[in-house]
Amino acid sequence: MYSFTVHNDKKSHVRAKGIATATSKKLRHQDYLKQLNLPQENKLANRRIGCKLHKVHSLEIQKRGLCAFDDKRFLLDDGVFMN
């Protein structure tokens, strides 16, 4: 996930991989900055239509949204990153 603004254009560009497009359009550059300054995990609601046993359902899934914590890798005592 990342976000940046273009100085001349005054437009923010937001990228949120793994989050539905409709949900990611609600995110603003200020949300990313707030997450960096005050890190806390938040959840975003992803809504979609699903089918199980030929019955159509409307599903709402809570996904982890903006998060300043990098939990996919960690630093070992000898200074090597472990994935």
DSSP file (Angstrom, degrees, kcal/mol; ACC not computed):
  #  RESIDUE AA STRUCTURE BP1 BP2  ACC     N-H-->O    O-->H-N    N-H-->O    O-->H-N    TCO  KAPPA ALPHA  PHI   PSI    X-CA   Y-CA   Z-CA
    1    1 A M              0   0    0      0, 0.0     2,-0.3     0, 0.0    15,-0.2   0.000 360.0 360.0 360.0 135.4    0.0    0.0    0.0
    2    2 A Y  E     -A   15   0A   0     13,-2.0    13,-2.9     2,-0.0     2,-0.3  -0.984 360.0-165.5-154.7 164.9    1.3    3.4   -0.8
    3    3 A S  E     +A   14   0A   0     -2,-0.3     2,-0.3    11,-0.2    11,-0.2  -0.987   9.8 172.4-151.7 144.7    0.1    6.9   -1.6
    4    4 A F  E     -A   13   0A   0      9,-2.1     9,-3.4    -2,-0.3     2,-0.4  -0.989  19.2-140.3-150.5 158.1    1.7   10.0   -3.0
    5    5 A T  E     -A   12   0A   0     -2,-0.3     2,-0.5     7,-0.2     7,-0.2  -0.916  15.3-133.0-118.7 148.1    0.7   13.5   -4.2
    6    6 A V  E  >> -A   11   0A   0      5,-1.8     4,-2.4    -2,-0.4     5,-0.6  -0.887  13.9-145.1-100.4 126.2    1.9   15.4   -7.2
    7    7 A H  T  45S+     0   0    0     -2,-0.5    -1,-0.1     1,-0.2     0, 0.0   0.913  96.2  38.1 -60.2 -48.9    2.9   19.0   -6.3
    8    8 A N  T  45S+     0   0    0      1,-0.2    -1,-0.2     2,-0.1    -2,-0.0   0.847 122.0  43.7 -72.0 -34.1    1.8   20.7   -9.5
    9    9 A D  T  45S-     0   0    0      2,-0.1    -2,-0.2     1,-0.0    -1,-0.2   0.731  88.3-148.3 -85.0 -23.9   -1.3   18.5  -10.0
   10   10 A K  T  <5 +     0   0    0     -4,-2.4     2,-0.4     1,-0.2    -3,-0.1   0.811  55.8 128.8  54.6  33.4   -2.5   18.6   -6.3
   11   11 A K  E   < -A    6   0A   0     -5,-0.6    -5,-1.8     2,-0.0     2,-0.4  -0.930  53.3-139.1-117.2 139.8   -3.9   15.2   -6.9
   12   12 A S  E     -A    5   0A   0     -2,-0.4     2,-0.5    -7,-0.2    -7,-0.2  -0.815   7.4-152.6-100.9 142.4   -3.2   12.2   -4.6
   13   13 A H  E     -A    4   0A   0     -9,-3.4    -9,-2.1    -2,-0.4     2,-0.4  -0.960  15.5-169.1-113.6 124.7   -2.6    8.7   -6.0
   14   14 A V  E     -A    3   0A   0     -2,-0.5     2,-0.4   -11,-0.2   -11,-0.2  -0.923   9.4-173.0-120.9 138.4   -3.5    5.9   -3.7
   15   15 A R  E     +A    2   0A   0    -13,-2.9   -13,-2.0    -2,-0.4     2,-0.3  -0.993   8.6 170.2-132.4 126.1   -2.7    2.1   -4.1
   16   16 A A    >   -     0   0    0     -2,-0.4     3,-1.3   -15,-0.2     2,-0.2  -0.808  18.4-158.4-136.5  92.2   -4.2   -0.5   -1.8
   17   17 A K  T 3  S+     0   0    0     -2,-0.3     3,-0.1     1,-0.2    -2,-0.0  -0.499  77.6  22.7 -74.9 137.6   -3.4   -4.0   -3.0
   18   18 A G  T 3  S+     0   0    0      1,-0.3     2,-0.4    -2,-0.2    -1,-0.2   0.340 101.0 103.2  90.4  -6.3   -5.7   -6.7   -1.7
   19   19 A I  S <  S-     0   0    0     -3,-1.3    -1,-0.3     1,-0.1    -3,-0.1  -0.875  82.9 -99.5-108.4 141.9   -8.5   -4.3   -1.0
   20   20 A A     >  -     0   0    0     -2,-0.4     4,-2.6     1,-0.1     3,-0.3  -0.240  29.2-121.9 -58.7 146.8  -11.6   -4.0   -3.2
   21   21 A T  H  > S+     0   0    0      1,-0.2     4,-1.6     2,-0.2    -1,-0.1   0.885 111.8  53.6 -60.0 -42.0  -11.4   -1.0   -5.6
   22   22 A A  H  4 S+     0   0    0      1,-0.2     4,-0.3     2,-0.2    -1,-0.2   0.871 113.0  44.3 -62.7 -36.2  -14.7    0.5   -4.3
   23   23 A T  H >4 S+     0   0    0     -3,-0.3     3,-1.2     1,-0.2     4,-0.4   0.885 110.5  53.5 -74.7 -39.9  -13.3    0.4   -0.8
   24   24 A S  H >< S+     0   0    0     -4,-2.6     3,-0.9     1,-0.3    -2,-0.2   0.748  96.9  66.9 -70.1 -22.1   -9.8    1.7   -1.7
   25   25 A K  T 3< S+     0   0    0     -4,-1.6    -1,-0.3     1,-0.2    -2,-0.2   0.726  94.2  59.9 -68.8 -19.5  -11.4    4.8   -3.5
   26   26 A K  T <  S+     0   0    0     -3,-1.2    -1,-0.2    -4,-0.3     2,-0.2   0.668  86.6  95.3 -79.6 -17.6  -12.6    5.9    0.0
   27   27 A L    <   -     0   0    0     -3,-0.9     2,-0.3    -4,-0.4   -13,-0.1  -0.519  58.8-165.3 -77.0 142.0   -8.9    6.1    1.2
   28   28 A R    >>  -     0   0    0     -2,-0.2     4,-1.2     1,-0.1     3,-0.8  -0.808  35.3-107.6-122.1 163.7   -7.2    9.5    1.0
   29   29 A H  H 3> S+     0   0    0     -2,-0.3     4,-2.1     1,-0.3     3,-0.2   0.847 118.7  60.7 -59.6 -35.1   -3.6   10.5    1.3
   30   30 A Q  H 3> S+     0   0    0      1,-0.2     4,-2.4     2,-0.2    -1,-0.3   0.826  98.6  57.6 -63.7 -31.2   -4.3   12.0    4.7
   31   31 A D  H <> S+     0   0    0     -3,-0.8     4,-1.8     2,-0.2    -1,-0.2   0.894 106.8  48.0 -65.0 -39.6   -5.3    8.5    5.9
   32   32 A Y  H  X S+     0   0    0     -4,-1.2     4,-1.7     2,-0.2    -2,-0.2   0.909 112.6  48.2 -66.8 -42.8   -1.9    7.2    5.0
   33   33 A L  H  X S+     0   0    0     -4,-2.1     4,-2.0     1,-0.2     5,-0.2   0.902 110.4  51.5 -64.9 -40.5   -0.1   10.1    6.8
   34   34 A K  H  X S+     0   0    0     -4,-2.4     4,-2.8     1,-0.2    -1,-0.2   0.877 107.5  53.6 -63.0 -37.4   -2.2    9.6    9.9
   35   35 A Q  H  < S+     0   0    0     -4,-1.8    -1,-0.2     1,-0.2    33,-0.2   0.870 108.8  48.9 -66.4 -36.8   -1.4    5.9    9.9
   36   36 A L  H  < S+     0   0    0     -4,-1.7    -2,-0.2     1,-0.2    -1,-0.2   0.885 117.5  40.2 -69.1 -38.6    2.4    6.7    9.8
   37   37 A N  H  < S+     0   0    0     -4,-2.0    -2,-0.2     1,-0.3    -1,-0.2   0.864 131.0  25.3 -80.0 -37.4    2.1    9.3   12.6
   38   38 A L  S  < S-     0   0    0     -4,-2.8     2,-0.3    -5,-0.2    -1,-0.3  -0.719  85.5-156.9-126.3  79.6   -0.3    7.3   14.8
   39   39 A P        +     0   0    0      0, 0.0     2,-0.3     0, 0.0    -3,-0.1  -0.402  30.5 142.3 -68.2 123.2    0.1    3.6   13.9
   40   40 A Q        -     0   0    0     -2,-0.3     2,-0.2    26,-0.1    -2,-0.1  -0.957  50.6-109.1-153.8 144.1   -2.9    1.5   14.7
   41   41 A E        -     0   0    0     -2,-0.3     2,-0.3    26,-0.1    26,-0.2  -0.520  38.2-175.2 -76.1 138.2   -4.4   -1.4   12.9
   42   42 A N        -     0   0    0     24,-0.9    23,-2.8    -2,-0.2     2,-0.4  -0.928  16.9-134.4-131.6 159.1   -7.7   -0.8   11.2
   43   43 A K  E     -B   64   0B   0     -2,-0.3     2,-0.4    21,-0.3    21,-0.2  -0.887  11.6-157.0-114.3 143.2  -10.2   -2.9    9.3
   44   44 A L  E     -B   63   0B   0     19,-3.1    19,-2.9    -2,-0.4     2,-0.6  -0.945  20.2-123.3-118.9 141.6  -12.0   -2.1    6.1
   45   45 A A  E     -B   62   0B   0     -2,-0.4     2,-0.6    17,-0.2    17,-0.2  -0.744  22.8-166.2 -87.8 120.3  -15.3   -3.6    4.9
   46   46 A N  E     -B   61   0B   0     15,-3.4    15,-3.2    -2,-0.6     2,-0.4  -0.936   6.5-163.1-105.4 122.3  -15.1   -5.3    1.5
   47   47 A R  E     +B   60   0B   0     -2,-0.6     2,-0.3    13,-0.2    13,-0.2  -0.877  20.0 150.9-108.2 137.6  -18.5   -6.1    0.0
   48   48 A R  E     -B   59   0B   0     11,-2.5    11,-3.3    -2,-0.4     2,-0.5  -0.965  43.9-106.7-154.4 168.9  -19.0   -8.6   -2.8
   49   49 A I  E     +B   58   0B   0     -2,-0.3     2,-0.3     9,-0.2     9,-0.2  -0.896  40.4 179.1-103.4 129.7  -21.4  -11.0   -4.3
   50   50 A G  E     -B   57   0B   0      7,-2.8     7,-3.5    -2,-0.5     2,-0.4  -0.850  18.2-144.7-128.5 164.4  -20.7  -14.7   -3.8
   51   51 A C  E     +B   56   0B   0     -2,-0.3     2,-0.4     5,-0.2     5,-0.2  -0.997  16.3 173.5-133.4 131.9  -22.3  -18.0   -4.7
   52   52 A K  E >  S-B   55   0B   0      3,-2.2     3,-1.0    -2,-0.4    -2,-0.0  -0.971  76.1  -8.9-140.4 124.9  -22.3  -21.2   -2.7
   53   53 A L  T 3  S-     0   0    0     -2,-0.4     3,-0.1     1,-0.2    -1,-0.1   0.890 128.5 -57.4  54.6  43.7  -24.3  -24.3   -3.7
   54   54 A H  T 3  S+     0   0    0      1,-0.2     2,-0.5    -3,-0.0    -1,-0.2   0.692 112.1 119.9  63.2  23.0  -26.0  -22.3   -6.5
   55   55 A K  E <   -B   52   0B   0     -3,-1.0    -3,-2.2     2,-0.0     2,-0.4  -0.980  59.4-136.5-117.6 127.2  -27.3  -19.7   -4.0
   56   56 A V  E     -B   51   0B   0     -2,-0.5     2,-0.3    -5,-0.2    -5,-0.2  -0.658  26.7-178.7 -86.4 132.9  -26.3  -16.1   -4.5
   57   57 A H  E     -B   50   0B   0     -7,-3.5    -7,-2.8    -2,-0.4     2,-0.6  -0.932  29.3-128.7-129.7 152.3  -25.3  -14.2   -1.3
   58   58 A S  E     -B   49   0B   0     -2,-0.3     2,-0.4    -9,-0.2    -9,-0.2  -0.917  35.1-163.0 -97.5 122.1  -24.1  -10.7   -0.5
   59   59 A L  E     -B   48   0B   0    -11,-3.3   -11,-2.5    -2,-0.6     2,-0.5  -0.847  17.1-164.7-112.8 142.3  -20.9  -11.0    1.5
   60   60 A E  E     -B   47   0B   0     -2,-0.4     2,-0.5   -13,-0.2   -13,-0.2  -0.981  13.5-172.8-124.0 118.9  -19.2   -8.4    3.7
   61   61 A I  E     -B   46   0B   0    -15,-3.2   -15,-3.4    -2,-0.5     2,-0.7  -0.933  19.4-138.7-114.8 131.0  -15.6   -9.3    4.7
   62   62 A Q  E     -B   45   0B   0     -2,-0.5     2,-0.3   -17,-0.2   -17,-0.2  -0.805  28.7-175.5 -88.5 115.1  -13.5   -7.3    7.2
   63   63 A K  E     -B   44   0B   0    -19,-2.9   -19,-3.1    -2,-0.7     2,-0.4  -0.817  34.6-100.2-110.7 152.2  -10.0   -7.0    5.8
   64   64 A R  E     -B   43   0B   0     -2,-0.3   -21,-0.3   -21,-0.2     3,-0.1  -0.567  48.0-176.1 -69.4 123.8   -7.0   -5.5    7.4
   65   65 A G        +     0   0    0    -23,-2.8     2,-0.2    -2,-0.4    -1,-0.1   0.475  48.7   2.0 -94.3-127.1   -6.6   -2.0    5.9
   66   66 A L        +     0   0    0    -25,-0.1   -24,-0.9     2,-0.0     2,-0.3  -0.426  68.0 168.2 -66.4 131.9   -3.8    0.5    6.5
   67   67 A C        -     0   0    0     -2,-0.2   -26,-0.1   -26,-0.2   -31,-0.1  -0.957  30.6-161.2-150.0 126.8   -1.2   -0.8    8.9
   68   68 A A        +     0   0    0     -2,-0.3     2,-0.4   -33,-0.2    -1,-0.1   0.500  67.5  98.6 -85.7  -4.1    2.2    0.7    9.6
   69   69 A F        -     0   0    0      1,-0.0     2,-1.0     2,-0.0     3,-0.1  -0.711  65.0-148.2 -89.4 132.2    3.5   -2.5   11.0
   70   70 A D        +     0   0    0     -2,-0.4     3,-0.4     1,-0.1    -2,-0.1  -0.813  30.2 161.0 -98.5  94.7    5.6   -4.8    8.8
   71   71 A D        +     0   0    0     -2,-1.0    -1,-0.1     1,-0.2     3,-0.1   0.325  56.3  79.2 -99.7   7.5    4.8   -8.2   10.0
   72   72 A K  S    S+     0   0    0      1,-0.1     2,-0.3    -3,-0.1    -1,-0.2   0.653 103.7  21.0 -88.3 -15.6    6.0  -10.2    6.9
   73   73 A R        -     0   0    0     -3,-0.4     2,-0.3     2,-0.0    10,-0.2  -0.978  65.5-166.0-146.5 158.7    9.6  -10.0    7.9
   74   74 A F  E     -C   82   0C   0      8,-1.9     8,-2.9    -2,-0.3     2,-0.5  -0.975  25.8-109.3-146.1 159.0   11.7   -9.5   11.0
   75   75 A L  E     -C   81   0C   0     -2,-0.3     6,-0.2     6,-0.2     2,-0.1  -0.780  29.5-144.6 -95.3 124.0   15.2   -8.7   11.9
   76   76 A L    >   -     0   0    0      4,-2.8     3,-1.7    -2,-0.5    -1,-0.0  -0.303  31.4-100.6 -78.6 169.7   17.3  -11.4   13.6
   77   77 A D  T 3  S+     0   0    0      1,-0.3    -1,-0.1     2,-0.1    -2,-0.0   0.792 121.8  57.1 -62.2 -29.5   19.9  -10.7   16.2
   78   78 A D  T 3  S-     0   0    0      2,-0.1    -1,-0.3     1,-0.0     3,-0.1   0.367 122.3-103.3 -86.0   6.8   22.8  -11.0   13.7
   79   79 A G  S <  S+     0   0    0     -3,-1.7     2,-0.4     1,-0.3    -2,-0.1   0.588  78.7 131.7  88.1  11.3   21.2   -8.3   11.5
   80   80 A V        -     0   0    0      1,-0.0    -4,-2.8     2,-0.0     2,-0.3  -0.811  55.7-126.4 -99.5 135.7   19.8  -10.5    8.8
   81   81 A F  E     -C   75   0C   0     -2,-0.4     2,-0.5    -6,-0.2    -6,-0.2  -0.643  21.1-155.9 -79.5 135.7   16.2  -10.0    7.7
   82   82 A M  E      C   74   0C   0     -8,-2.9    -8,-1.9    -2,-0.3    -1,-0.0  -0.955 360.0 360.0-113.1 129.3   14.0  -13.2    7.8
   83   83 A N              0   0    0     -2,-0.5    -1,-0.1   -10,-0.2    -2,-0.0   0.425 360.0 360.0 -90.7 360.0   10.9  -13.5    5.5
